[in-house]
Amino acid sequence: LDALYERVLDAAVSLMSADMGSIQRYDPKQDQLQLLISRGFRPELVACCERIDRKSATSCGMALATGRRVIVPDTERSEFIAGTADLSVSCRAGIRAMQSTPLVSRSGQLLGMISTQWGKPHFPAEHELRALDVLARQAADLIERVQVETALRESEQRLRWLASIVESSNDPIVSTSFERVSTSIKRVITTWNGAAERLFGYTSDEVIGQPGTILIPLDRRDEQRRIFERIMAAERIENYETVRLRKDGSSVDVSLTISAFKDAEGKIAGASAIYRDITRRKRAEAREKTLMA
């Protein structure tokens, strides 16, 4: 990736016949430009350009504020730079002219900035600016693709991390997706961890894709409908005590905690349930009642 940025920046410096250049990434959280790579910058200039905000008296700061390209033909004659600390920095860095062109995604989102600088007063030719616009579009596509790929990698890492937590949990955790079929909603088991296999006797291959009712006794179907209605109302169900069926047909007393999850559109797409086996507690309570009687 760094090599690609270097090629883009080298092309920009060459196209503009510039002495220096830089590419910055836009950080929307901080509303700042972050320096990715530079060419010809002195160390003190690199330090000053690590982060640039809208108040900066530079071409990139002004371009960030206005959302369009800014050209400064002569820094010593520029009204918005005159008398600022940035003018002193530019003079020490040997910069007399600069331009900054926003890098904008195809959807119109600001991604960063590509800038070039000259050691003498200079105004770029029209054909140079047109060539830079083509390069800027390519650079924007590159940055956008990297951001998407980075987000996907981070999402995959989070999913793997969550999956490892679920699988190593001592509590049975079962996820169910809600699929709309005509006017009804079909509830299908989508995840099944090792603890669920130990409690209910089914392997994941046996239950994934099966309806969630496979675990529910016939006399508890009305109860399940009420639970489903609460889930669809985005209500979290905690420590709900009920009975579920094992593969061998025996029943087990459980405590349920159920949370709904939503899809990209914000609609409830399923639920995740954590089961706790409370059979021993129920038996102890029954024995206590018998002794009291």
VMD Tcl script that draws the C-alpha trace (Angstrom):
set ca {
  {0.00 0.00 0.00}
  {2.78 2.44 0.88}
  {4.41 1.70 -2.49}
  {1.16 2.61 -4.26}
  {0.88 5.88 -2.36}
  {4.47 6.65 -3.30}
  {3.73 6.03 -6.98}
  {0.66 8.28 -6.86}
  {2.59 11.06 -5.14}
  {5.56 10.74 -7.50}
  {3.15 11.04 -10.42}
  {1.55 14.15 -8.90}
  {4.90 15.86 -8.29}
  {5.98 15.00 -11.83}
  {2.72 16.13 -13.47}
  {2.80 19.45 -11.63}
  {6.56 20.01 -12.07}
  {6.62 20.56 -8.31}
  {9.47 20.51 -5.82}
  {7.50 18.86 -3.01}
  {4.26 16.99 -2.47}
  {2.12 15.14 0.07}
  {-0.92 12.87 0.42}
  {-3.15 13.17 3.48}
  {-5.99 11.02 4.74}
  {-9.10 12.66 6.16}
  {-10.00 11.63 9.71}
  {-13.73 12.39 10.10}
  {-13.73 11.77 13.87}
  {-11.11 14.45 14.48}
  {-12.10 16.49 11.39}
  {-8.43 16.66 10.45}
  {-6.07 15.70 7.65}
  {-3.46 13.12 8.63}
  {-0.18 12.96 6.70}
  {0.30 9.65 4.91}
  {3.36 10.34 2.77}
  {5.45 13.31 1.64}
  {8.16 14.17 -0.88}
  {10.89 16.79 -0.39}
  {9.67 17.86 3.07}
  {12.21 18.91 5.66}
  {11.85 17.11 9.04}
  {10.36 20.17 10.77}
  {7.75 20.49 8.02}
  {6.82 16.81 8.33}
  {6.23 17.35 12.07}
  {4.04 20.42 11.42}
  {1.98 18.60 8.78}
  {1.27 15.43 10.77}
  {-2.25 16.76 11.40}
  {-3.94 19.72 9.72}
  {-7.33 21.16 10.68}
  {-9.67 23.67 9.03}
  {-8.04 26.62 10.80}
  {-4.62 25.96 9.30}
  {-3.34 28.80 7.09}
  {-2.20 26.40 4.38}
  {-3.65 25.37 1.04}
  {-4.71 21.99 2.45}
  {-6.32 23.60 5.52}
  {-8.22 26.02 3.29}
  {-9.21 23.20 0.90}
  {-10.50 21.21 3.88}
  {-12.56 24.21 5.00}
  {-13.98 25.03 1.54}
  {-14.22 21.53 0.08}
  {-12.55 22.54 -3.18}
  {-9.10 22.98 -4.66}
  {-7.03 25.86 -3.34}
  {-4.06 27.35 -5.20}
  {-1.63 29.76 -3.54}
  {0.65 31.20 -6.29}
  {2.80 33.10 -3.79}
  {2.67 32.49 -0.05}
  {4.16 35.89 0.74}
  {1.33 37.66 -1.13}
  {-1.52 35.49 0.15}
  {-4.05 37.31 2.33}
  {-5.14 34.29 4.38}
  {-1.54 33.22 5.10}
  {-0.11 36.69 5.84}
  {0.94 37.21 9.46}
  {0.36 33.60 10.52}
  {2.74 31.08 12.06}
  {2.15 28.89 9.01}
  {3.80 31.52 6.81}
  {6.94 31.29 8.95}
  {6.91 27.50 8.65}
  {6.50 27.74 4.86}
  {9.39 30.18 4.58}
  {11.70 27.99 6.65}
  {10.66 24.96 4.56}
  {11.44 26.79 1.32}
  {7.80 26.88 0.09}
  {6.66 29.88 -1.98}
  {3.68 28.34 -3.80}
  {1.26 25.49 -3.07}
  {-1.92 23.82 -4.20}
  {-4.20 21.26 -2.56}
  {-6.81 19.12 -4.31}
  {-9.43 17.21 -2.29}
  {-9.65 13.44 -2.81}
  {-13.34 12.69 -3.04}
  {-15.01 9.28 -3.33}
  {-17.52 8.46 -6.05}
  {-20.28 8.97 -3.49}
  {-19.02 12.47 -2.67}
  {-17.28 11.66 0.63}
  {-14.02 13.50 1.45}
  {-11.24 10.92 1.78}
  {-8.10 13.06 1.88}
  {-5.95 15.62 0.10}
  {-3.18 15.61 -2.50}
  {-0.91 18.66 -2.40}
  {2.11 19.95 -4.29}
  {4.50 22.76 -3.37}
  {7.08 24.87 -5.21}
  {10.17 26.74 -4.04}
  {9.33 29.74 -6.21}
  {6.08 31.62 -6.99}
  {4.11 29.44 -9.38}
  {0.64 29.00 -10.85}
  {-0.08 25.55 -12.40}
  {-1.11 25.37 -16.04}
  {-4.62 24.29 -16.93}
  {-3.48 21.02 -18.55}
  {-1.49 20.19 -15.39}
  {-4.57 20.67 -13.22}
  {-6.69 18.49 -15.54}
  {-4.08 15.71 -15.34}
  {-3.99 16.10 -11.55}
  {-7.78 15.72 -11.39}
  {-7.53 12.36 -13.18}
  {-4.81 11.25 -10.75}
  {-6.84 12.49 -7.78}
  {-9.81 10.34 -8.81}
  {-7.53 7.30 -9.03}
  {-6.01 8.10 -5.62}
  {-9.49 8.51 -4.10}
  {-10.53 5.11 -5.47}
  {-7.38 3.60 -3.96}
  {-7.95 5.12 -0.50}
  {-11.64 4.17 -0.54}
  {-10.83 0.57 -1.46}
  {-8.25 0.36 1.32}
  {-10.76 1.74 3.85}
  {-13.38 -0.82 2.79}
  {-10.87 -3.67 2.94}
  {-9.64 -2.52 6.35}
  {-13.20 -2.33 7.67}
  {-13.91 -5.83 6.34}
  {-10.76 -7.22 7.96}
  {-11.64 -5.61 11.29}
  {-15.20 -6.93 11.04}
  {-13.92 -10.44 10.28}
  {-11.54 -10.24 13.23}
  {-14.37 -9.19 15.55}
  {-16.54 -12.02 14.26}
  {-13.76 -14.56 14.80}
  {-13.18 -13.18 18.28}
  {-16.89 -13.38 19.13}
  {-17.12 -16.87 17.64}
  {-14.23 -18.06 19.80}
  {-15.89 -16.61 22.91}
  {-19.19 -18.30 22.06}
  {-17.56 -21.64 21.30}
  {-15.48 -21.66 24.48}
  {-18.39 -20.60 26.70}
  {-19.58 -23.07 29.36}
  {-23.14 -21.89 28.74}
  {-25.10 -23.15 25.75}
  {-25.50 -20.31 23.25}
  {-27.88 -20.69 20.31}
  {-28.62 -18.13 17.61}
  {-31.75 -18.16 15.51}
  {-32.44 -16.18 12.34}
  {-35.88 -14.93 11.38}
  {-36.73 -15.60 7.75}
  {-39.91 -14.18 6.26}
  {-41.90 -16.79 4.36}
  {-45.04 -15.34 2.79}
  {-46.94 -13.78 5.71}
  {-45.20 -15.76 8.45}
  {-41.71 -15.77 9.96}
  {-39.64 -18.93 9.99}
  {-37.17 -19.23 12.88}
  {-34.09 -21.24 11.94}
  {-31.11 -22.22 14.11}
  {-27.92 -20.68 12.72}
  {-25.28 -21.19 15.44}
  {-24.86 -23.92 18.04}
  {-21.86 -24.06 20.36}
  {-20.22 -26.99 22.14}
  {-22.03 -26.35 25.42}
  {-25.40 -26.56 23.60}
  {-24.34 -29.89 22.13}
  {-23.48 -31.21 25.60}
  {-26.76 -30.03 27.15}
  {-29.21 -31.02 24.43}
  {-27.40 -33.95 22.78}
  {-27.61 -32.62 19.21}
  {-24.50 -31.92 17.17}
  {-24.31 -28.64 15.26}
  {-24.72 -30.54 11.96}
  {-28.00 -31.99 13.22}
  {-29.62 -28.72 14.29}
  {-28.25 -25.87 12.16}
  {-30.92 -25.08 9.60}
  {-33.61 -26.74 11.71}
  {-36.54 -24.77 13.17}
  {-36.03 -23.45 16.69}
  {-39.12 -25.37 17.83}
  {-37.06 -28.57 17.85}
  {-36.19 -27.80 21.49}
  {-39.65 -26.71 22.64}
  {-42.17 -29.13 24.25}
  {-45.62 -29.17 22.66}
  {-47.22 -27.78 25.81}
  {-44.85 -24.77 25.69}
  {-45.63 -23.56 22.14}
  {-47.96 -20.78 23.35}
  {-45.27 -19.63 25.75}
  {-42.77 -19.52 22.87}
  {-45.10 -17.37 20.79}
  {-45.27 -14.84 23.63}
  {-41.48 -14.84 23.90}
  {-41.21 -14.28 20.15}
  {-43.58 -11.30 20.33}
  {-41.43 -9.74 23.05}
  {-38.28 -10.27 21.00}
  {-39.87 -8.64 17.93}
  {-40.68 -5.68 20.16}
  {-36.91 -5.42 20.81}
  {-37.36 -6.45 24.43}
  {-34.46 -8.20 26.17}
  {-35.54 -11.30 28.08}
  {-33.47 -12.13 31.15}
  {-33.46 -15.18 33.44}
  {-36.69 -16.59 32.01}
  {-37.26 -20.04 33.51}
  {-38.83 -22.70 31.33}
  {-38.40 -26.25 30.05}
  {-36.66 -27.51 26.89}
  {-36.29 -30.89 25.18}
  {-33.13 -32.93 24.68}
  {-32.46 -35.14 21.68}
  {-33.44 -38.26 23.67}
  {-36.84 -36.72 24.47}
  {-36.09 -35.94 28.12}
  {-36.81 -32.49 29.47}
  {-34.40 -30.07 31.11}
  {-35.13 -27.05 33.26}
  {-33.36 -23.96 31.90}
  {-33.03 -20.25 32.53}
  {-33.06 -18.19 29.34}
  {-31.52 -14.84 28.46}
  {-32.49 -13.76 24.95}
  {-31.37 -10.72 22.94}
  {-32.51 -9.70 19.48}
  {-30.04 -8.60 16.82}
  {-30.72 -6.33 13.85}
  {-29.71 -6.29 10.19}
  {-28.07 -3.41 8.29}
  {-31.48 -1.77 7.84}
  {-32.17 -1.79 11.57}
  {-34.81 -4.53 11.39}
  {-34.80 -7.43 13.85}
  {-33.24 -10.34 11.98}
  {-32.86 -12.92 14.72}
  {-32.06 -13.62 18.33}
  {-29.32 -15.11 20.45}
  {-30.21 -17.19 23.50}
  {-28.03 -18.17 26.45}
  {-29.25 -21.27 28.31}
  {-28.40 -22.20 31.87}
  {-29.21 -25.66 33.19}
  {-31.14 -25.16 36.46}
  {-32.24 -28.78 36.88}
  {-30.30 -29.27 40.13}
  {-31.74 -26.10 41.61}
  {-35.28 -27.11 40.67}
  {-34.79 -30.54 42.22}
  {-33.40 -28.97 45.40}
  {-36.40 -26.64 45.56}
  {-38.75 -29.61 45.11}
  {-36.99 -31.55 47.89}
  {-37.19 -28.53 50.17}
  {-40.94 -28.23 49.54}
  {-41.37 -31.93 50.30}
  {-39.41 -31.64 53.54}
  {-41.41 -28.56 54.55}
  {-44.63 -30.45 53.87}
}
mol new
graphics top color blue
foreach p $ca { graphics top sphere $p radius 0.5 }
foreach p [lrange $ca 0 end-1] q [lrange $ca 1 end] { graphics top cylinder $p $q radius 0.2 }
display resetview
